[in-house]
């Protein structure tokens, strides 16, 4: 079974390729550009929507992996949450979202506040659908620091660190990230499904 990643996000694709020893192909290489409406109410629901949509178009010889992730701030009632990719509006850039969240934190009059990232990874193939989660806790600050990573990384300081994800090296980040933790749980499932396929 060929592994296909149901994302158009270059940052996510890069992270998955770094973390997965298997060859992972973005769905756009097989299907071209495609807009998937993510109207689920949880990260898991949105990840499953993406994975099922791509799987239905590709068929049984593929195993589709989809990730839905975002950042949540208790100070903002859990926002941006599932709306992390469009916090500043539809069709905006990562930088627009980052600046909007910095503005929202500043409006609350704090320099730093607790936050956490959630990643839900959905795996869909002919044997069924699976979802795993990973979390990373820390604080967000009212400024952007560092050029690495993507999304809200330049304002997020993981628990136990002094640097933002925008300042930390990729290998450090992948060891503590929400996506890394979710992928560690997804890998044995992917291995089991691939093994099942080979034994048919």
C-alpha positions as CSV (number, residue, x, y, z in Angstrom):
1,X,0.0,0.0,0.0
2,X,1.3,3.4,-0.9
3,X,1.3,6.0,1.9
4,X,-0.4,9.2,0.9
5,X,-0.5,12.4,3.0
6,X,-3.8,14.3,2.8
7,X,-2.4,17.8,3.2
8,X,-1.3,20.6,1.0
9,X,0.6,22.2,3.8
10,X,4.3,22.2,2.9
11,X,5.4,22.6,6.5
12,X,3.4,19.5,7.6
13,X,4.6,17.5,4.6
14,X,8.2,18.3,5.5
15,X,7.7,17.2,9.1
16,X,6.0,14.0,8.1
17,X,8.8,13.1,5.7
18,X,11.4,13.8,8.4
19,X,9.5,11.6,10.9
20,X,8.4,8.8,8.6
21,X,11.0,6.3,7.3
22,X,8.5,5.3,4.6
23,X,8.0,7.1,1.4
24,X,5.1,9.5,1.8
25,X,3.5,11.2,-1.2
26,X,1.3,14.3,-1.0
27,X,-2.1,13.7,-2.5
28,X,-1.6,16.6,-4.9
29,X,1.0,14.6,-6.8
30,X,-1.7,12.0,-7.6
31,X,-4.9,14.1,-7.7
32,X,-3.8,17.7,-8.3
33,X,-5.1,20.5,-6.2
34,X,-8.3,19.8,-4.3
35,X,-10.3,21.8,-1.8
36,X,-11.6,19.7,1.1
37,X,-14.2,21.3,3.3
38,X,-13.3,20.7,6.9
39,X,-16.5,21.2,8.8
40,X,-16.0,18.8,11.7
41,X,-16.2,20.0,15.3
42,X,-13.0,18.4,16.5
43,X,-9.5,17.9,15.3
44,X,-10.2,14.1,14.9
45,X,-13.4,14.8,12.9
46,X,-11.5,17.1,10.5
47,X,-8.6,14.6,10.1
48,X,-11.1,11.8,9.2
49,X,-12.9,14.0,6.7
50,X,-9.6,14.7,4.9
51,X,-8.4,11.1,5.0
52,X,-11.8,9.6,3.8
53,X,-12.1,12.2,1.0
54,X,-8.7,11.4,-0.4
55,X,-9.1,7.6,0.1
56,X,-12.4,7.5,-1.7
57,X,-10.8,9.2,-4.7
58,X,-7.7,6.9,-4.8
59,X,-9.0,3.5,-3.9
60,X,-8.0,0.4,-2.0
61,X,-4.3,0.2,-2.9
62,X,-3.6,3.3,-0.9
63,X,-3.2,4.1,2.8
64,X,-4.1,7.7,3.5
65,X,-2.8,9.7,6.5
66,X,-4.3,13.0,7.4
67,X,-3.5,15.4,10.2
68,X,-5.5,18.1,11.8
69,X,-3.8,20.2,14.3
70,X,-3.9,23.6,16.0
71,X,-3.2,25.7,19.1
72,X,-5.6,26.4,21.9
73,X,-5.4,29.1,24.6
74,X,-7.5,28.7,27.8
75,X,-7.2,32.5,28.1
76,X,-9.2,32.8,24.9
77,X,-11.7,30.1,25.7
78,X,-9.8,27.5,23.7
79,X,-9.4,29.6,20.6
80,X,-8.1,29.4,17.9
81,X,-8.5,25.6,18.3
82,X,-9.9,23.9,15.2
83,X,-9.9,27.3,13.4
84,X,-6.1,27.7,13.8
85,X,-5.5,27.7,10.0
86,X,-8.1,30.4,9.4
87,X,-8.0,32.4,12.6
88,X,-7.4,35.7,10.8
89,X,-10.0,34.8,8.1
90,X,-10.3,32.6,5.0
91,X,-7.4,32.3,2.6
92,X,-4.9,34.1,4.9
93,X,-1.2,33.3,5.4
94,X,0.5,31.7,8.4
95,X,1.9,35.1,9.3
96,X,-1.6,36.7,9.3
97,X,-2.8,34.1,11.8
98,X,0.3,34.5,13.9
99,X,-0.1,38.3,14.1
100,X,-3.8,38.0,14.9
101,X,-3.0,35.7,17.8
102,X,-0.3,38.0,19.1
103,X,-2.8,40.8,19.0
104,X,-5.4,38.7,20.8
105,X,-2.9,38.0,23.6
106,X,-1.8,41.6,23.8
107,X,-5.5,42.7,24.1
108,X,-5.7,40.5,27.3
109,X,-2.8,42.5,28.8
110,X,-0.5,39.6,29.3
111,X,3.0,38.9,28.1
112,X,2.8,35.1,28.4
113,X,-0.1,32.6,28.9
114,X,-0.5,28.8,28.9
115,X,-1.3,27.2,25.6
116,X,-1.2,23.7,24.0
117,X,-1.0,22.2,20.6
118,X,-3.2,19.3,19.6
119,X,-2.5,16.9,16.6
120,X,-5.0,14.3,15.5
121,X,-3.8,11.9,12.9
122,X,-6.3,9.8,10.9
123,X,-5.3,6.7,9.1
124,X,-7.8,5.3,6.5
125,X,-7.4,2.3,4.3
126,X,-9.5,-0.7,3.2
127,X,-9.2,-2.2,6.7
128,X,-10.9,0.7,8.4
129,X,-10.2,4.1,10.0
130,X,-8.1,4.9,13.0
131,X,-7.3,8.1,14.9
132,X,-4.5,9.0,17.4
133,X,-3.7,12.2,19.2
134,X,-0.6,14.0,20.5
135,X,-0.3,17.1,22.6
136,X,2.4,19.6,23.4
137,X,2.0,22.0,26.3
138,X,3.7,25.3,27.0
139,X,3.2,29.1,26.9
140,X,2.6,31.6,24.1
141,X,4.2,35.0,24.3
142,X,3.1,38.4,22.9
143,X,5.8,38.5,20.2
144,X,7.3,36.3,17.4
145,X,10.8,35.0,17.9
146,X,12.8,32.8,15.4
147,X,12.4,31.9,11.7
148,X,12.1,28.1,12.0
149,X,8.9,26.0,12.0
150,X,5.6,27.4,10.6
151,X,2.3,28.6,11.9
152,X,2.3,29.8,15.5
153,X,5.7,28.3,16.2
154,X,7.5,31.7,16.7
155,X,5.3,32.6,19.6
156,X,5.1,29.2,21.4
157,X,7.6,28.1,24.1
158,X,7.3,24.4,25.0
159,X,7.2,23.5,28.7
160,X,10.8,23.1,30.0
161,X,12.3,25.3,27.3
162,X,13.2,29.0,27.0
163,X,13.2,29.2,23.3
164,X,10.2,29.3,21.0
165,X,9.6,26.6,18.4
166,X,10.7,29.2,15.9
167,X,14.1,29.2,17.5
168,X,14.6,25.5,18.3
169,X,16.3,23.1,15.9
170,X,14.1,20.6,13.9
171,X,15.4,17.5,15.6
172,X,14.6,19.0,19.1
173,X,11.2,20.0,17.9
174,X,10.3,16.7,16.4
175,X,11.2,15.0,19.7
176,X,8.7,17.0,21.7
177,X,6.0,18.1,19.2
178,X,2.4,17.2,19.3
179,X,2.6,15.8,15.7
180,X,5.7,13.7,16.7
181,X,3.8,12.2,19.6
182,X,0.8,11.4,17.5
183,X,3.0,10.0,14.7
184,X,4.7,7.7,17.2
185,X,1.3,6.2,18.0
186,X,0.3,6.1,14.3
187,X,3.5,4.2,13.2
188,X,2.6,0.8,14.8
189,X,-0.9,1.1,13.3
190,X,0.5,1.9,9.8
191,X,3.0,-1.0,10.2
192,X,0.2,-3.4,11.2
193,X,-1.9,-2.4,8.2
194,X,1.0,-2.7,5.8
195,X,1.8,-6.1,7.2
196,X,-1.8,-7.2,6.8
197,X,-1.8,-6.0,3.1
198,X,1.4,-8.0,2.4
199,X,-0.1,-11.2,3.9
200,X,-3.1,-11.2,1.6
